[in-house]
């Protein structure tokens, strides 16, 4: 029996009959009762705990669907497998409605971690600090944008002269972000790869970087990487919780954080996109 199978057996309480690697970090494992689970390996300290806590916090809202968590231990997470389907307009509208209800479930503060989740969490492969704040523009600048901006400059992905553009945007955030909103319960890493269109006609969300934030951030990230049927998702969202006037003009502001994360992880192209959205926002 492999280490992976031993972990799955320990966390599910079932014997393992088969396993199929999907990548270096993921595998599908068949249990002796026929169910199939996914086991995920991560070497980042606290990553499995953070992801498990995030999935459970999203599920507790009773809105969006996520794979059930069977268990986790340091370096390992076991969740339900999602049988893949195809994107469709009806599922997209349902997703929009469910996202609106998820966000409305709220969070104790901007930057609040899920219950049981660590303050030092992750967005993808990048570290993400969950530190509470009460003022969204100040929190977003200090806890999301500027840490990645500094790292991008330190690593040479952005030049210090270019960073001034983003710093200027951070100074002007209070006048650019629209009316104040309460802390929303965010998925936090809602790009299209984390939106699974399931065979049962519903959508499952995976790989959260869950925290308390601004609801427009999740929606902006859906647009950043091209979610299928996005306009129908937005239609469903607006039915349940209409967005504040001017939200479409603020999309770039909310995309700045994931763009800088990607600049740190993947290089100069994303840094240039971050600069472009910062300049566009400042020109309004």
Order of alpha helices (4+ residues) and beta strands (2+ residues): alpha-beta-beta-beta-alpha-beta-beta-beta-alpha-beta-beta-alpha-alpha-alpha-beta-beta-beta-beta-alpha-alpha-alpha-alpha
